[in-house]
Amino acid sequence: MSISLPPEKKKELIKILKQISQGCELEALAVVTDEGIKVAFFAEKSADPDLLSAVSSAVLSTGEMVTKQLSHGFLEQVLIRGAKGFTILSNLDHYLLIGASKDLHSVGLAIQVIRRHSPTIAELLN
């Protein structure tokens, strides 16, 4: 399942996602709603966009519950780091920006690039 954007917003979103992909090496890059519905999805290798969207939405929900219970304020990002890769979830209010890679050496750069572009995407979509 996916939602469509007006042509001008879609064009601008694609432009921003290209800037993100040029700024860091991510194997998957997606924008989904907070309910897990995909808005945009790009992947170098075979990845299931619906699975990534649904799982990311569930992780974001859990992260929001944790930050609320511990009085940490608004949840900005979630970093999931495994032995063979990482996924970054950036909270855009009603949307979620997801970046994933198997290159563990690029996690710091990916966090910076995603953090820099998140406000622009949030403003575009909200």
MARDREN-877735 format. One record per atom (N, C-alpha, C, O, CB): residue in three letters; x, y, z. Coordinates in steps of 0.001 Angstrom, whole numbers, padded with zeros to 6 digits, always signed. Atoms other than C-alpha are relative to their C-alpha. Glycine has a CB too. Layout:
MARDREN-877735
alaXYZ ...
//
This chain:
MARDREN-877735
met+000843-001173+000000 met+000000+000000+000000 met+000890+001238+000000 met+001938+001257+000645 met-000960-000003+001217 ser-000765-001241+000037 ser+001239+003494-000751 ser-000953+001169-000200 ser-002105+000990-000594 ser+001071-000036-001122 ile+000787-001203+000249 ile-000002+007060-000924 ile+000705+000802-001084 ile+001914+000680-001280 ile-000185+000848+001306 ser-000608-000825+001042 ser+000543+009502-003742 ser-000013+001457+000435 ser-000902+001901+001161 ser-000742-000172-001350 leu-000139-001421-000295 leu+001655+013097-003462 leu-000347+000804-001238 leu-000283+000282-002351 leu+001431+000330+000485 pro+000162-000870+001161 pro+000780+016035-005687 pro+001327+000054-000773 pro+002395-000045-000169 pro-000453+001435+000435 pro-001215+000052+000833 pro+003261+016191-008615 pro+001133+000917+000469 pro+002297+000515+000449 pro-000354+000357-001409 glu-001066-000926-000407 glu+005135+019251-007322 glu+000684-000456+001294 glu+001897-000310+001441 glu-000571+001414+000183 lys-000592+000515-001241 lys+005629+017727-003851 lys+000817-001258-000272 lys+001882-001457+000312 lys-001096-000297+001042 lys-000717+001227+000350 lys+006658+014405-005356 lys+001354+000333-000628 lys+002365-000286-000298 lys-000843-000863-000966 lys-001234-000418+000658 lys+009261+016132-007545 lys+001007+000533+001020 lys+002192+000206+000957 lys-000297+001069-001064 glu-000882-000562-001027 glu+010679+018041-004569 glu+000514-001090+000940 glu+001684-001073+001324 glu-000738+001084+000804 leu-000412+001100-000869 leu+010746+014907-002388 leu+001078-000847-000681 leu+002066-001217-000047 leu-001215-000876+000375 ile-001001+000780+000740 ile+012642+012978-005074 ile+001335+000743-000045 ile+002395+000131+000088 ile-000495-000296-001436 lys-001220-000814+000022 lys+015143+015841-005328 lys+000740-000100+001338 lys+001961-000260+001362 lys-000340+001477-000313 ile-000618+000077-001331 ile+015772+015758-001561 ile+000572-001390+000248 ile+001678-001522+000773 ile-001025+000353+001096 leu-000482+001368-000205 leu+016082+011969-001481 leu+001264-000262-000823 leu+002150-000990-000376 leu-001097-001016-000372 lys-001220+000131+000805 lys+018654+012157-004298 lys+001172+000683+000695 lys+002291+000171+000676 lys-000209+000600-001407 gln-001056-000699-000737 gln+020630+014695-002253 gln+000494-000854+001170 gln+001693-000916+001442 gln-000510+001366+000514 ile-000383+000880-001111 ile+020572+012308+000711 ile+000847-001154-000515 ile+001884-001475+000066 ile-001253-000540+000733 ser-000732+001154+000525 ser+021712+009376-001415 ser+001378+000394-000520 ser+002300-000421-000494 ser-000800-000670-001111 gln-001310-000470+000449 gln+024554+011464-002851 gln+000898+000352+001178 gln+002123+000309+001070 gln-000155+001211-000915 gly-000760-000410-001179 gly+025593+012576+000635 gly+000534-001150+000825 gly+001477-000968+001595 gly-000844+000853+000861 cys-000458+001162-000767 cys+026004+009082+002084 cys-000407-001280-000720 cys-001324-001284-001542 cys-000580+000021+001442 glu+000236+001289+000656 glu+026048+005448+001025 glu-001100-000774+000723 glu-000823-001456+001709 glu+001299-000833-000045 leu+001114+000747-000577 leu+022608+004021+001856 leu-000523-000987-001030 leu-000693-000642-002199 leu-001130+000954+000472 glu+000523+001026+000904 glu+021311+000795+000352 glu-001511+000100-000150 glu-002074-000334-001155 glu+000376-001387+000502 ala+001454-000201+000060 ala+017698+001668+001144 ala-000314+001364+000586 ala+000300+001792+001563 ala-000772-001131+000768 leu+000435-001317-000440 leu+015998+005017+001570 leu-001499+000070-000231 leu-001977-000202-001332 leu+000757+001153-000759 ala+001458+000001+000129 ala+012299+005451+002248 ala-000619+001111+000831 ala-000044+001568+001819 ala-000577-001354+000421 val+000863-000872-000791 val+009637+007856+003450 val-001313-000743+000136 val-001903-001167-000858 val-000191+001433-000666 val+001267+000682-000273 val+006600+006275+005093 val-000807+000834+000980 val-000264+001703+001663 val+000238-001435+000562 thr+000831-000666-000998 thr+003664+007507+007136 thr+000249-000656+001353 thr+000838-001735+001427 thr-001513-000067-000385 asp-000172+000588-001328 asp+003640+006911+010876 asp-000850-001258+000183 asp-000701-001967+001179 asp-000353+001023+001073 glu+000796+001231-000026 glu+001108+004144+010133 glu+000632-001093-000863 glu+000080-002188-000976 glu-001430+000282-000480 gly-000713+001001+000783 gly+003598+002336+007881 gly-000351-000047-001473 gly-000009-001015-002153 gly-000242-001314+000577 ile+000358-000043+001422 ile+002214+003353+004475 ile+001110+000724-000759 ile+001481+001843-000406 ile-001384+000711-000219 lys-001147-000591+000693 lys+004999+004025+001980 lys-000418+001184-000872 lys-001473+001186-001507 lys+000699-001056-000858 val+000154-001187+000824 val+005293+007390+000283 val+001032-000039-001123 val+000720+000251-002279 val+000149+001292+000851 ala-001087+000126+000975 ala+008646+006864-001462 ala+000946-001081+000493 ala+001151-001242+001696 ala+000757+001362-000205 phe-000899+001088-000376 phe+011069+003953-001539 phe+001026-000223-001099 phe+000677-000362-002271 phe-000788-001298+000274 phe-001091+000288+000924 phe+014455+003411-003174 phe+000913-001018+000656 phe+001240-000881+001835 phe+000786+001297-000385 ala-000929+000998-000536 ala+016711+000390-002709 ala+000920-000486-001101 ala+000489-000726-002229 ala-000761-001188+000630 glu-000965+000525+000964 glu+019881-000766-004432 glu-000187-001495-000192 glu-000092-002000-001311 glu+001429+000298+000455 lys+000158+001452+000056 lys+019276-004408-003608 lys-001445-000343+000316 lys-002234+000513+000717 lys+000971-000715+000988 ser+001382+000408-000249 ser+016123-006418-003229 ser-000337+000164+001478 ser+000270-000470+002342 ser-000229-001462-000446 ala+000497-000239-001350 ala+014336-005178-000131 ala-001509+000109-000103 ala-002030+000660-001072 ala+000633+001293+000646 asp+001459-000034+000002 asp+010678-005546+000740 asp-000464+001335+000579 asp-000371+001533+001790 asp-000592-001194+000811 pro+000402-001312-000502 pro+009317-001978+000994 pro-001138-000064+001004 pro-001172+000727+001947 pro-000400+000879-001144 asp+001119+000102-000935 asp+006127-003071+002751 asp+000465-000488+001366 asp+000005+000006+002395 asp-001071-000937-000554 leu-000538+000506-001263 leu+008037-005030+005390 leu+000803+001084+000708 leu+000637+001286+001911 leu+000879-001242-000243 leu-000794-001076-000591 leu+010500-002171+005963 leu-000904+001088+000568 leu-000643+001602+001656 leu+000958+000597-001042 ser+000933-001033-000454 ser+007614+000303+006270 ser-000710-000408+001280 ser-000785+000372+002229 ser-001025+000298-001084 ala+000760+000467-001162 ala+005624-001793+008739 ala+000882-000146+001233 ala+000507+000289+002321 ala-000672-001328-000312 val-000906+000199-001131 val+008576-002747+010938 val+000481+001344+000536 val+000544+001535+001750 val+001201-000874-000412 ser-000471-001316-000423 ser+009864+000836+011020 ser-001067+000755+000767 ser-000767+001426+001754 ser+000444+000813-001200 ser+001108-000642-000701 ser+006455+002131+012046 ser-000142-000561+001413 ser-000365+000190+002363 ser-001309-000186-000781 ala+000102+000633-001320 ala+006340-000378+014915 ala+001150+000428+000906 ala+000941+000690+002090 ala-000017-001529-000139 val-001160-000422-000787 val+009860+000543+016061 val-000162+001453+000438 val+000141+001792+001582 val+001305-000175-000811 leu+000225-001400-000351 leu+009001+004253+015952 leu-001009+000110+001131 leu-000806+000880+002070 leu-000483+000793-001222 ser+001021-000023-001046 ser+005900+003635+018050 ser+000594-000400+001349 ser+000307+000226+002370 ser-001162-000934-000366 thr-000652+000437-001234 thr+007967+001761+020634 thr+000951+001077+000514 thr+000980+001357+001712 thr+000761-001320-000228 gly-000911-001071-000395 gly+010597+004508+020654 gly-000728+001191+000590 gly-000263+001783+001564 gly+000816+000445-001181 glu+000789-001110-000539 glu+007936+007168+021200 glu-000512-000321+001395 glu-000548+000555+002260 glu-001175+000322-000928 met+000467+000405-001319 met+006561+005195+024141 met+001138+000110+001022 met+000925+000580+002140 met-000554-001442-000041 val-001158-000071-000897 val+010042+004951+025683 val+000334+001448+000330 val+000519+001783+001501 val+001219-000695-000633 thr-000354-001393-000267 thr+010813+008663+025268 thr-001059+000693+000842 thr-000735+001559+001655 thr+000198+000755-001306 lys+001069-000582-000813 lys+007434+009570+026739 lys+000115-000461+001448 lys+000054+000357+002366 lys-001380-000376-000570 gln-000079+000546-001355 gln+007796+007257+029754 gln+001222+000514+000760 gln+001169+000679+001979 gln+000033-001519-000053 leu-001230-000460-000643 leu+011336+008484+030455 leu+000169+001517-000062 leu+001215+002043+000318 leu+001192-000667-000642 ser-000007-001463+000101 ser+010486+012163+029815 ser+001204+000521-000793 ser+001873+001465-000373 ser-000001+000618+001395 his-001107-000418+000851 his+013059+012482+027033 his-000428+000986-001080 his+000395+001397-001897 his+000633-001203-000640 gly+000466-000955+000994 gly+010897+014806+024942 gly-000351-000665-001320 gly-000585-001872-001383 gly+001045+001057-000228 phe+000366+000463+001340 phe+010146+014481+021236 phe+001046-000979-000526 phe+002243-000696-000471 phe-000150+001196-000968 leu-000904+000987+000587 leu+011654+011373+019616 leu+000457+000497-001366 leu-000357+000665-002274 leu-000689-001393-000120 glu-000544-000495+001261 glu+013948+012599+016843 glu+000472-001121-000906 glu+000128-001158-002088 glu+001139+000949+000265 gln-000570+001072+000810 gln+015784+009483+015682 gln+000086-001292+000793 gln+000161-001292+002022 gln+001382+000393-000514 val-000264+001321-000560 val+016123+005768+016294 val+001098-000610-000866 val+001001-000611-002093 val-001308-000911+000035 leu-001078+000682+000713 leu+019335+003960+015356 leu-000036-001467+000391 leu+000050-001811+001570 leu+001397+000635+000319 ile-000036+001445-000213 ile+019208+000196+014967 ile+001289-000478-000649 ile+001461-000388-001865 ile-001283-000736-000602 arg-001309+000406+000516 arg+022709-001197+014634 arg+000226-001470+000293 arg+000195-001900+001446 arg+001132+000854+000617 gly-000304+001416-000138 gly+023465-004837+014024 gly+001445-000262-000377 gly+002182+000660-000728 gly-000940-000846-000863 ala-001376+000371+000327 ala+026684-006720+013392 ala+000310+000202-001479 ala+001473+000347-001855 ala+000256-001447+000384 lys-000222-000082+001446 lys+026175-006425+009622 lys-000695+001185-000668 lys-000858+001194-001888 lys-000465-001265-000646 gly+000635-001157+000616 gly+024440-003097+009113 gly-000772+000833+001001 gly-000806+000526+002193 gly-000918-000441-001103 phe+000764-000891-000863 phe+022285-000314+010479 phe-001205+000558-000746 phe-001253+000571-001976 phe+000886+001143+000514 thr+001170-000694+000521 thr+018945+001393+009992 thr-000226+001227+000866 thr-000183+001142+002094 thr-001265-000930-000019 ile+000291-001244-000704 ile+018187+004998+010932 ile-001441+000378-000304 ile-001856+000403-001463 ile+000989+001144-000417 leu+001371-000472+000142 leu+014621+006140+011527 leu-000035+001438+000501 leu+000322+001702+001648 leu-001016-000911+000787 ser+000097-001400-000378 ser+014071+009889+011573 ser-001472+000392+000051 ser-002185+000281-000945 ser+000786+000905-000991 asn+001400-000347-000226 asn+010754+011083+013005 asn-000307+001354-000639 asn+000307+002365-000300 asn-000322+000027+001517 leu+000416-001223+000690 leu+009076+013665+010750 leu-001429+000361+000378 leu-002193+000810-000476 leu+000122-000167-001527 asp+001339-000231-000534 asp+005938+014074+012900 asp-000948-001099-000475 asp-001028-002138+000181 asp-000526+001390-000425 his+000921+001037+000483 his+003360+012113+010852 his+000646-000901-001048 his-000006-001782-001609 his-001251+000643-000582 tyr-000744+000781+000985 tyr+006022+010657+008565 tyr+001313-000475+000612 tyr+001698-000061+001705 tyr+000264+000833-001282 leu-001232+000604-000472 leu+009235+008707+008921 leu+000971-000113-001172 leu+000611-000629-002231 leu-000268-001391+000642 leu-001056+000155+000995 leu+012484+008917+006939 leu+000876-001159+000451 leu+001348-001180+001587 leu+000838+001324-000174 ile-000744+001212-000335 ile+014322+005581+006834 ile+001211-000106-000921 ile+001095+000028-002139 ile-000903-001267-000120 gly-001214+000261+000767 gly+017897+004974+005742 gly+000653-001259+000536 gly+000724-001447+001751 gly+000981+001203+000066 ala-000619+001253-000437 ala+019645+001598+005835 ala+001224-000315-000850 ala+001275-000003-002040 ala-001011-001159-000073 ser-001222+000378+000705 ser+023080+000276+004922 ser+000693-001140+000723 ser+000511-001329+001925 ser+000947+001201-000133 lys-000830+001047-000591 lys+025389-002658+005502 lys+001401+000523+000319 lys+002193-000183+000943 lys+000090-001207-000943 asp-001314-000597-000239 asp+028418-000319+005642 asp+000016+000691+001361 asp-000374+001852+001479 asp+000360+001006-001123 leu+000000-000538-001361 leu+028888+000191+009390 leu+000918+001210+000157 leu+000735+002003+001081 leu+000415-001076+000977 his-000927-001126-000095 his+031707+002681+008764 his-000664+001327-000366 his-000134+002389-000042 his+001198-000238-000901 ser+000649-001234+000446 ser+029252+005196+007288 ser-001157+000436+000898 ser-001901+001348+000538 ser-000502-000176-001406 val+001154-000314-000844 val+026779+005310+010190 val+000012+001458+000469 val-001036+002105+000471 val-000031-000930+001207 gly-000076-001387-000467 gly+028015+008678+011518 gly-000377+000993-001082 gly-001141+001927-000841 gly+001391+000306+000503 leu+000323-000877+001126 leu+027851+010343+008121 leu-001480-000093-000348 leu-002125+000922-000611 leu+000856-000357-001225 ala+001418+000182+000323 ala+024417+008860+007447 ala-000888+000727+001004 ala-001876+001352+000618 ala-000357-001495-000031 ile+000773-000710-001029 ile+023096+010224+010754 ile+000014+001496-000284 ile-001031+002144-000224 ile+000567-000287+001418 gln-000107-001435+000278 gln+024382+013710+009886 gln-000818+000410-001221 gln-001549+001400-001180 gln+001458+000384-000208 val+000705-000342+001241 val+022981+013708+006351 val-001510-000091+000200 val-002246+000800-000224 val+000441-000930-001151 ile+001438+000159-000243 ile+019573+012398+007431 ile-000507+001095+000930 ile-001584+001646+000704 ile-000302-001389+000599 arg+000403-001063-000932 arg+019417+014875+010327 arg-000096+001345-000715 arg-001000+002133-000438 arg+000997+000096+001173 arg-000004-001273+000725 arg+020251+017756+007972 arg-001213+000139-000923 arg-001760+001234-001058 arg+001285+000134-000813 his+001092-000074+000975 his+017521+016878+005441 his-001387-000254+000599 his-002395+000052-000039 his+000248-000992-001099 ser+001297+000334-000608 ser+014771+015745+007843 ser-000946+001191+000148 ser-002124+001061-000184 ser+000224-000611+001348 pro+000939-001128-000125 pro+013353+019230+008607 pro-000611+000433-001329 pro-001779+000820-001377 pro+000702+001179+000626 thr+000502-000393+001318 thr+013013+019995+004889 thr-001088-000955-000474 thr-002109-000527-001012 thr+001146+000043-001021 ile+001011+000989+000395 ile+011139+016750+004223 ile-001244+000148+000864 ile-002364+000072+000359 ile+000564-001438+000113 ala+001148-000172-000900 ala+008936+017282+007288 ala-000843+001196-000422 ala-002071+001113-000450 ala+000474+000175+001455 glu+000717-001202+000440 glu+008028+020787+006100 glu-000750-000256-001303 glu-001872+000218-001477 glu+000977+001173-000179 leu+000624+000312+001286 leu+007259+019482+002612 leu-001253-000860+000175 leu-002255-000645-000507 leu+000999-000716-000909 leu+001090+000967-000137 leu+004971+016688+003832 leu-001091+000410+000987 leu-002244+000007+000833 leu+000559-001310+000419 asn+000993-000339-001042 asn+003231+018219+006855 asn-000730+001296-000284 asn-001587+001706+000498 asn+000675+000101+001351 
//
